[in-house]
Amino acid sequence: MTSSPLRLAINGASGRMGQALLSLLRADGRFELMHAVVSPGSMHDGEPVWLGQALRHAHDWSKAPALDVVIDFSGPAGLAAALDHCLAHGIPLVTGTTGLDAALQARLETAGTRIALLRAANFSLGVALLTRLLREAAAALPDWDLEIVEAHHGRKQDAPSGTALALGQAAAAARDTTLDEVGVYSREGRTGERVPASIGFAVVRGGDIVGEHQALLIGQGERVELGHRATDRAIFARGALQAAHWLVGRAAGHWQMEDVLASPA
């Protein structure tokens, strides 16, 4: 017996991730796209989502139909509007939007008491596994030096990447500390000896690198290397769809990609 497709909305439908999601949805029978939101003033507003089909892009949530789940890759203002709609209707929300101010961060924290909410810096299932393995390794080898190296394309605006920082946070927590206490983000000139228990970050930018992350746990005479290499941006959209499918029916709370990995939908 096949279940009915989940009724899905995408917020940020004209962005890079939104377009990747739309491309995958054409062949994904688990979902029915019901609403696709773009920013007010977008050239896509009112245009068909797919040629030859009736669904059109919208710039708000006023005419959104009944939904089972929302995926958001927009911006802070777009996320705030989507969050309002999800809270008003009890809809689970998957979001990868970054650059949030303290007020919106606080709203999301509170929202987790009312709806199922999954936030991630990276929606790759491979990165979710890497995070789990690094957490275990950092705890098992607490005295080993830890360095995180990440590489991305030359157009990326921030460094270290959000994924690298999330890996560092997971490792720091496993060692009962925080990145505020042990993170080292630059080395130049006469830096002196490495500070014990610190977590260092190194950044590479260039070409069309999709995303590479490597964690080096370095002991005396040996080291452990844990890494992930993305070669196709579609993995992030696939992971977001997997997260959305998994999140429907979950209890209110803050969920992570590692939870999706632990119990696939």
C-alpha positions in Angstrom: 0.0 0.0 0.0 1.5 3.3 -1.1 1.0 6.4 1.1 0.0 9.8 -0.4 2.8 12.2 -1.3 3.7 14.7 1.4 2.5 18.2 0.7 5.7 20.3 0.5 6.5 24.0 0.3 9.9 25.5 -0.6 10.9 28.8 0.7 13.7 30.4 -1.4 12.6 28.6 -4.5 14.6 30.8 -6.9 18.0 30.4 -5.1 20.7 27.9 -5.8 19.3 25.3 -3.3 15.8 26.1 -4.2 16.5 25.3 -7.9 18.3 22.1 -6.9 15.3 21.0 -4.9 12.9 21.8 -7.7 15.0 19.7 -10.1 15.0 16.7 -7.8 11.3 17.0 -7.0 10.3 16.4 -10.6 11.3 12.7 -10.1 10.6 12.3 -6.4 7.2 10.6 -5.8 7.5 11.1 -2.0 6.4 14.7 -2.3 3.9 16.9 -4.0 5.1 20.5 -4.3 2.2 22.8 -3.2 3.8 26.2 -2.7 7.1 27.8 -3.9 8.0 31.1 -2.3 10.5 33.7 -3.7 11.4 37.1 -2.3 9.1 40.1 -2.9 10.1 41.8 -6.2 11.7 38.7 -7.6 11.6 38.3 -11.4 10.1 34.8 -10.7 7.1 36.0 -8.7 4.0 34.9 -10.5 5.9 32.8 -13.0 5.3 29.0 -13.5 7.5 26.9 -11.3 7.7 24.3 -14.1 6.8 24.9 -17.7 3.5 23.5 -18.6 2.2 23.2 -15.1 -0.2 25.4 -13.1 1.8 26.0 -9.9 3.3 29.5 -9.8 5.9 31.2 -7.6 4.5 33.3 -4.8 6.1 36.0 -2.7 4.3 35.3 0.6 2.3 32.7 2.5 -1.1 34.3 2.2 -2.4 31.7 -0.3 -0.5 28.7 0.8 -2.6 25.5 0.9 -2.5 22.8 3.6 1.1 21.5 4.0 2.9 18.6 5.6 6.4 20.2 5.7 8.3 23.3 4.7 11.9 23.4 3.4 13.6 26.9 3.8 16.8 28.1 2.0 16.0 31.8 1.8 17.4 34.6 4.0 16.6 35.9 7.5 13.5 37.8 6.5 12.2 34.9 4.4 12.9 32.4 7.2 11.0 34.6 9.7 7.9 34.7 7.5 8.1 30.9 6.9 8.5 30.3 10.7 5.4 32.5 11.3 3.4 30.3 8.9 4.7 27.0 10.3 4.0 28.0 13.9 0.5 29.2 13.0 -0.4 25.9 11.3 1.8 23.4 13.2 4.0 22.5 10.2 7.4 20.9 10.6 10.3 23.1 9.2 13.6 22.2 7.7 16.0 25.1 7.3 19.5 25.8 6.1 19.3 29.6 6.2 22.3 31.3 7.9 23.3 34.8 8.9 20.6 35.0 11.6 20.5 37.7 14.3 20.1 37.0 18.0 16.4 37.7 17.9 15.7 35.2 15.2 17.9 32.7 16.8 15.9 33.1 20.0 12.6 32.7 18.0 13.9 29.4 16.5 14.9 28.1 19.9 11.4 28.8 21.3 9.7 27.4 18.1 11.2 24.0 18.9 8.8 23.7 21.8 5.9 23.9 19.4 6.9 22.3 16.1 9.4 19.8 14.8 12.4 21.8 13.6 15.6 20.7 11.8 18.4 23.1 11.2 21.7 22.2 9.6 24.8 24.0 8.2 25.2 21.1 5.8 22.6 18.6 4.6 24.9 15.9 3.4 24.3 12.5 5.0 28.1 11.9 4.6 28.9 15.0 6.7 26.3 13.9 9.3 28.3 10.6 9.6 31.6 12.5 9.7 30.3 14.6 12.5 29.4 11.5 14.5 32.7 9.8 13.9 34.7 13.0 14.8 32.7 13.4 18.0 33.6 9.8 19.0 37.2 10.1 18.0 37.7 13.5 19.8 36.3 11.9 23.0 38.3 8.7 22.7 41.6 10.6 22.0 41.2 13.7 24.2 45.0 14.5 24.3 45.6 14.3 20.6 45.9 17.6 18.6 43.0 18.3 16.4 43.1 20.3 13.2 40.2 20.9 10.7 41.0 21.7 7.1 38.3 22.9 4.7 38.3 23.8 1.0 35.6 25.5 -1.1 35.3 27.4 -4.4 36.7 30.8 -4.8 33.4 32.6 -4.6 32.6 31.6 -1.0 32.2 34.6 1.2 32.8 33.2 4.7 35.7 31.3 6.4 35.9 28.9 8.0 32.8 27.3 6.5 29.8 26.7 8.6 30.3 23.0 8.3 33.9 23.3 9.5 32.7 25.3 12.5 30.0 22.7 13.2 32.6 19.9 13.2 34.7 21.9 15.5 31.8 22.5 17.9 30.9 18.8 17.9 34.5 17.9 18.7 34.8 20.6 21.4 31.6 19.5 23.1 32.9 15.9 23.1 35.9 17.2 25.1 33.7 19.2 27.5 34.7 22.6 26.1 33.7 25.1 23.4 35.2 26.7 20.4 35.1 30.0 22.2 37.7 28.5 24.6 39.9 26.4 22.2 39.3 27.6 18.6 42.4 28.9 16.7 41.5 30.5 13.3 44.7 32.0 12.0 48.5 31.4 12.3 51.1 33.8 10.9 54.6 34.8 11.8 56.1 33.7 15.1 53.1 32.1 16.7 55.0 30.1 19.3 54.2 26.5 20.1 50.8 25.0 19.5 48.5 25.6 22.5 47.6 22.2 24.1 43.9 21.2 23.6 43.3 23.8 20.9 41.3 23.1 17.8 42.9 24.7 14.7 41.3 25.6 11.4 42.8 26.0 8.0 41.0 27.3 4.9 41.5 26.7 1.1 39.7 28.7 -1.5 39.8 28.2 -5.3 38.3 27.1 -8.5 35.1 25.2 -8.4 35.6 23.0 -5.3 32.1 22.0 -4.0 33.2 21.3 -0.5 35.9 19.3 1.3 36.4 18.8 5.0 39.1 16.9 6.8 39.7 16.4 10.5 43.2 15.4 11.6 43.7 13.9 15.0 47.4 13.9 15.5 49.2 11.9 18.2 52.9 11.0 18.8 54.0 8.8 15.9 50.5 8.4 14.4 47.4 10.2 13.3 43.8 9.6 12.4 42.3 11.3 9.3 38.5 11.7 8.9 37.2 13.4 5.8 34.4 14.1 3.4 34.5 15.3 -0.2 31.5 16.6 -2.0 31.6 16.5 -5.8 28.0 17.3 -6.6 25.9 20.1 -5.1 22.8 18.0 -5.5 23.8 16.0 -2.4 22.7 18.9 -0.2 19.3 19.1 -1.9 18.9 15.3 -1.6 19.8 15.5 2.1 17.2 18.3 2.7 14.5 16.2 1.0 15.5 13.2 3.1 15.3 15.4 6.2 11.9 16.8 5.3 10.5 13.3 4.7 11.9 12.1 8.0 10.7 15.1 10.0 7.0 14.7 9.2 5.3 13.0 12.2 8.1 13.7 14.6 7.5 15.3 18.0 8.1 19.0 18.5 11.8 19.7 19.2 15.2 20.5 17.7 16.4 17.7 15.4 19.7 17.2 13.5 20.9 15.5 10.4 22.5 12.9 12.7 19.0 12.0 13.9 18.0 11.4 10.2 21.1 9.2 9.8 20.3 7.2 12.9 16.8 6.3 11.9 16.1 6.7 8.1 12.6 7.5 7.0 
